[in-house]
């Protein structure tokens, strides 16, 4: 048996965690076995350093580190965590943020404007050199930035930022806009990215309505 890997992707505040939990629940109700992972793992060696970069408490901010160096921190966090992974131990592995996030966010920061995106470099690093498994499908939850911004402020306390505030990526509206566009651009380039539209007329759809779109997409892709 081969585990089917599905990733949950989107800009900050797009409702990824809610859909991650809903999809886990629905797959279990359908009788599948499900494993889950979320990145970064802020309690790990590499994840703790990433948290410091994102919060600005590490002495240098993530937005000030060069593309490939920052991408490497995220990649090593996953590589370290995946040492415990065994293919076939469950029907599905759901991952909240994975390799695609790295390719997107290290290509759209203010310091990266006018530079080529590093998606191919990130994929080579994580999939080919570090040997991380490729997902069957990346689900991109598409939310306009105004809705996403309101959702960010509802997140509450997060240990890695030391309170209820925003990290350095979440605080930059233009980064979020560029990230959304980069995800959409990549969805035209790679056929393993499915776009799930989560808003209508400027308002968020209900979590259940979005979840139904996800299940329909999985069926259309032959994963259910």
N, C-alpha and C positions, 0 to 999 in steps of 0.2 A: 504493500500500500504506500502511495506517495501522498504526503500532506499537501493540501492546496493552500498556498499562501496568498492572502489578500491584505492589502495595506489600506489604511485610512489616511488620506492626505487632504490638505487644505491650508488656507492662510489662517493666521491666529484669529480666534473668535468665530470660526466657521462651524462650530458644533461637532467637531471630530470626536471628542470623548463621548458625547451623548450617543452618536451613531455607532461608535465602537462598542459601547455597552449594549445597545439595542440589537446590533447584529449578532453579538455573542449570544444573547438571550434567545433570539429567534432561531439561530442554527441549532442550539441545544434543544429547543422545543421541537424541531424537525427531526431530532434523533441523531444528530451528528455529534462527534466528539470535537471539542474546540480547545485550543491553547491560545494564549494571548501574550503579547509583549508590547511594551511601550518605550519610546525613546525621546530624549535621552534618559538614561537610568541615573538620576541625580544622586543616588546613594553610592554609586560606584566611583572608582578612582577617576576615570575619564569624565564621567557625567558630573561629578562634583566640580571639576575644573571648568567644564562647559557652563555650569550654572553660575560660576564666578564671572565668566566672560559676559554672559547674558545680562547679569544683574549689574555689572560694572564694578563689582567688589574685588575682582582679581588683580586690580591695578592697571588693566587694559581692557577695553570693551571689545566684544565680538565684532562690532562694525569697524574696528580699527586694525584688525588682524587680516593679513592677506588671504585671498580666497582659498588657496590650496592648504595652507596651514590650518585654517578654521575647519575646512572640510575633513581634514585628517583627524582632528579631535572627535568629531561626530562619528566618523568611520570606525575609529578604534574603540569607541564606546560600544558600538554594535558588535564588532569583532570579539571583544572580550565577553559580552553577554551571550553570544551565540555558541560559545564553547560548550554550553550545556544542552544545545539543541540536538535532537535526534529525529531525522526524517521518518515519518510513518507512525509516530507516537500518537497522533491525532488526525482526524479527518481534515480539519482546518487549523491554520495558524493565522490569527488576526494580529496585525501589527499597526499600532497607532504611531504614525510618522516613521518613515523608513528611508531608503536610499534616495528616492525621488526628492524628498524634502531637502536633503543635503545639496543636490544638484540645483534646485531652485534657489534656495536662500543664499548660497554662496555665489550666485550669479547676478543678484539684483540689489546689493547694498549700494549706498552712495559711492563708495570707493571703487565699485565695479562697473559703474556706468561707462559706456564706450569700450569696455573690454569684452572679448568673446565669452559666451557662457561656457561653463566647465562641465556640462552634463556628460559628455563622452569620457572625460578624465575621471569624474566621480564614479561612473559606472565601471570603468576599467579598474579603478582602485578597489571598490567594494566587492564587485562581483567576480572579477577575474583574478586580482592579486590577493585579496583577503579571503576569497572563496565564500562570500555570503550568498545564500540561495536567492535566486530571482523569483519574484512573485508571479503568480498567474495573472493577477489583476491589481492595478492601483486605482482605488476609488478616490476621485478628486471631488470634494464637496465645494461647489462653487457658490460663494456668497459675496454680495457686493460689500465694499469696504465700510460703508456707513453702518450696515447691520452688524458686521463683524466687530466694529469698534465698540458698539453698545454691548455686545456679548462679552468682550474682553473685560469690561468694567464690572461684569457680574460674576467673575471667576472666584472672587474672595481670596482668602489667604493662600499663598503658595510659598513653601519654605525656601525655594531657590532665589526668590526675589525678596525674601524677608518681610513679607507683608501682603497688602492688597494691591500694590502698584503694578506697573507694567515693566516688562523687560525692555532691553534696548531695541529689539526688533518691533515689538508691539507698540512702542512709543512713536514710531516713525510711520506716519500715514502713507508717505510715498513708497516706502519699502513694501507695505502691504499691497498697494496698488500694483506695483511692479511684480510682486510675487504672484498675484492672481493672474496677471497677463502671461507670466512665464509658464505657469501651470497650463493655461489654455493653449499656449504655443506648443508646449511639449505634447499635449494631447493630440495635436495634429501630426506630430512627428512619430510618436510611438503608439502602436495599436494596443498596448497593454494598459493604457490609461483610459478610464471611463469617467466622463464628466457627469456629476449628479447636480442638477440645478436645484438650489435650496431656497430661492426667493421668488416671489411673484409680486409685481407692481411695487417693488421697494420694500416688501415685508417678508419676514421669514415664514416659510411653510412650517406646519407642525412637525415635530420630530417623527411622529408616526407616518405622516405623508412622505417624508423624506426616506424613512426606512422602507416603505413599500416600493419606492423607486429603486432602492438598493437591491431588494430581493428580485425585482423584475429584471434588473441588469444582470444579476448572477445567473438567472435562468436563461436569459438571452445569450449569455456567454458560455452556456453549457457547464456551469460550475455547480448547479443544483439539479 
